[in-house]
Amino acid sequence: MTSSIAFIGAGRVASTLGRAFVRSGIPVAAIASRNPESARRLSALVEGSRAAPLQEAARAALVFITVPDDDITTTCRQLQWRRGQQVVHCSGATEVSALEHAAEAGALIGGFHPLQTFSNPDRAIDLLAGAAVAIEGPPPLDAALREIALRLQMRPLTLPPGARAAYHGSASFAGSFVVSMLEEAVAMWKSFGVNESDALAALLPLARGNLESIATKGIAGAISGPISRGDVGVITRHIAAFDGQGESHGRLYREFARRQLRLAVIDGRLNAEQSRLVAEAIEAASPTA
Ligand SMILES: NC(=O)c1ccc[n+]([C@@H]2O[C@H](COP(=O)([O-])OP(=O)(O)OC[C@H]3O[C@@H](n4cnc5c(N)ncnc54)[C@H](OP(=O)(O)O)[C@@H]3O)[C@@H](O)[C@H]2O)c1
């Protein structure tokens, strides 16, 4: 295990990882931040660490730069690095080359992106175990980051250079876009008088059940509902209800319906004739529109 670890940027990710590291027996030596008070506050929570000026923290053997993505390059540029040091950022979307300034000084640069949400650091600590972490870096940095991931009981995932935008953007479909899907459902429920909290109480068990199904049966095996059954009458009524709430609602329903149809065909649920009828129902203008 690397002898000294520091965090630069005392925000949500540093707060979660810093405390999780110490809990898992990985010492954190120093924490620095733009605002020294933030570093002091966090170091009081990360046992054994001290708040330090930026350049002092940047002398650690392994430095995690945990500032917002847009500040990674400038933060890295304003510090002096040395040969053999290891410098890592925690972004999913920013390429590791944002740390090029450290590489020019001979440091090994890499990425350690936990695929989890950190909006509430106190809760996020308990969500790390079992979560994936995308690791990028040359040897021996990759092995050091892998060891840290395993100590945190996370699942290391190797990312090739250049893949981060696709990796991170598509993860939104399992993360923040789930919020948008439920927002659409809740908006529709409001149209018949059910408020958000009652709607979520009814819809979240359904969402959880689906996630369980995907985990056991895979994507195509988990689809259910009228499209997978070829139930054209129900699909037509759904589309009329969505079109009735406005064009964007109907458009969204149709796009997901097309994707579901494709899966139903892949999974062998519908024959060619059923698939044709469902496709027609999806593309038909609704009588109320
Ligand atoms: N939040 C998530 O769910 C999540 C998940 C995975 C990965 N990440 C990645 O983790 C990184 C950090 O995200 P975060 O959510 O922890 O951000 P954050 O909560 O906004 O914290 C970043 C901290 O960095 C400090 N900072 C800002 N500019 C700085 C600078 N130029 N020099 C030094 N410190 C500076 C700020 O602290 P002071 O101004 O108080 O000093 C701020 O609190 C990002 O790359 C992000 O993409 C985030």
PDBQT file of the ligand as one rigid body, heavy atoms in Angstrom, charges set to zero:
ROOT
HETATM    1  N1  LIG A 301     -20.386  13.997  -6.697  1.00  0.00    +0.000 N 
HETATM    2  C1  LIG A 301     -20.442  12.808  -7.274  1.00  0.00    +0.000 C 
HETATM    3  O1  LIG A 301     -21.470  12.113  -7.190  1.00  0.00    +0.000 OA
HETATM    4  C2  LIG A 301     -19.232  12.266  -8.000  1.00  0.00    +0.000 A 
HETATM    5  C3  LIG A 301     -19.195  10.891  -8.301  1.00  0.00    +0.000 A 
HETATM    6  C4  LIG A 301     -18.070  10.365  -8.915  1.00  0.00    +0.000 A 
HETATM    7  C5  LIG A 301     -17.023  11.211  -9.283  1.00  0.00    +0.000 A 
HETATM    8  N2  LIG A 301     -17.097  12.552  -9.020  1.00  0.00    +0.000 N 
HETATM    9  C6  LIG A 301     -15.953  13.379  -9.436  1.00  0.00    +0.000 C 
HETATM   10  O2  LIG A 301     -15.174  13.726  -8.287  1.00  0.00    +0.000 OA
HETATM   11  C7  LIG A 301     -14.600  15.030  -8.476  1.00  0.00    +0.000 C 
HETATM   12  C8  LIG A 301     -14.990  15.908  -7.299  1.00  0.00    +0.000 C 
HETATM   13  O3  LIG A 301     -16.413  16.016  -7.259  1.00  0.00    +0.000 OA
HETATM   14  P1  LIG A 301     -17.189  16.445  -5.929  1.00  0.00    +0.000 P 
HETATM   15  O4  LIG A 301     -18.615  16.068  -6.150  1.00  0.00    +0.000 OA
HETATM   16  O5  LIG A 301     -16.467  15.979  -4.730  1.00  0.00    +0.000 OA
HETATM   17  O6  LIG A 301     -17.075  18.032  -6.060  1.00  0.00    +0.000 OA
HETATM   18  P2  LIG A 301     -17.429  19.088  -4.937  1.00  0.00    +0.000 P 
HETATM   19  O7  LIG A 301     -18.290  18.486  -3.872  1.00  0.00    +0.000 OA
HETATM   20  O8  LIG A 301     -17.873  20.303  -5.642  1.00  0.00    +0.000 OA
HETATM   21  O9  LIG A 301     -16.027  19.343  -4.241  1.00  0.00    +0.000 OA
HETATM   22  C9  LIG A 301     -14.908  19.839  -4.895  1.00  0.00    +0.000 C 
HETATM   23  C10 LIG A 301     -14.126  20.670  -3.882  1.00  0.00    +0.000 C 
HETATM   24  O10 LIG A 301     -12.938  21.094  -4.485  1.00  0.00    +0.000 OA
HETATM   25  C11 LIG A 301     -12.572  22.353  -3.932  1.00  0.00    +0.000 C 
HETATM   26  N3  LIG A 301     -11.996  23.127  -5.027  1.00  0.00    +0.000 N 
HETATM   27  C12 LIG A 301     -12.635  23.708  -6.064  1.00  0.00    +0.000 A 
HETATM   28  N4  LIG A 301     -11.755  24.281  -6.883  1.00  0.00    +0.000 NA
HETATM   29  C13 LIG A 301     -10.537  24.046  -6.359  1.00  0.00    +0.000 A 
HETATM   30  C14 LIG A 301      -9.233  24.398  -6.715  1.00  0.00    +0.000 A 
HETATM   31  N5  LIG A 301      -9.007  25.110  -7.841  1.00  0.00    +0.000 N 
HETATM   32  N6  LIG A 301      -8.199  23.989  -5.924  1.00  0.00    +0.000 NA
HETATM   33  C15 LIG A 301      -8.433  23.273  -4.812  1.00  0.00    +0.000 A 
HETATM   34  N7  LIG A 301      -9.661  22.936  -4.388  1.00  0.00    +0.000 NA
HETATM   35  C16 LIG A 301     -10.694  23.323  -5.154  1.00  0.00    +0.000 A 
HETATM   36  C17 LIG A 301     -13.825  22.980  -3.378  1.00  0.00    +0.000 C 
HETATM   37  O11 LIG A 301     -13.614  23.195  -1.990  1.00  0.00    +0.000 OA
HETATM   38  P3  LIG A 301     -13.409  24.618  -1.295  1.00  0.00    +0.000 P 
HETATM   39  O12 LIG A 301     -13.742  25.712  -2.282  1.00  0.00    +0.000 OA
HETATM   40  O13 LIG A 301     -14.358  24.541  -0.163  1.00  0.00    +0.000 OA
HETATM   41  O14 LIG A 301     -12.003  24.574  -0.901  1.00  0.00    +0.000 OA
HETATM   42  C18 LIG A 301     -14.876  21.908  -3.474  1.00  0.00    +0.000 C 
HETATM   43  O15 LIG A 301     -15.524  21.645  -2.263  1.00  0.00    +0.000 OA
HETATM   44  C19 LIG A 301     -15.102  15.540  -9.825  1.00  0.00    +0.000 C 
HETATM   45  O16 LIG A 301     -14.128  15.247 -10.789  1.00  0.00    +0.000 OA
HETATM   46  C20 LIG A 301     -16.351  14.700 -10.060  1.00  0.00    +0.000 C 
HETATM   47  O17 LIG A 301     -16.639  14.514 -11.448  1.00  0.00    +0.000 OA
HETATM   48  C21 LIG A 301     -18.167  13.093  -8.387  1.00  0.00    +0.000 A 
ENDROOT
TORSDOF 0
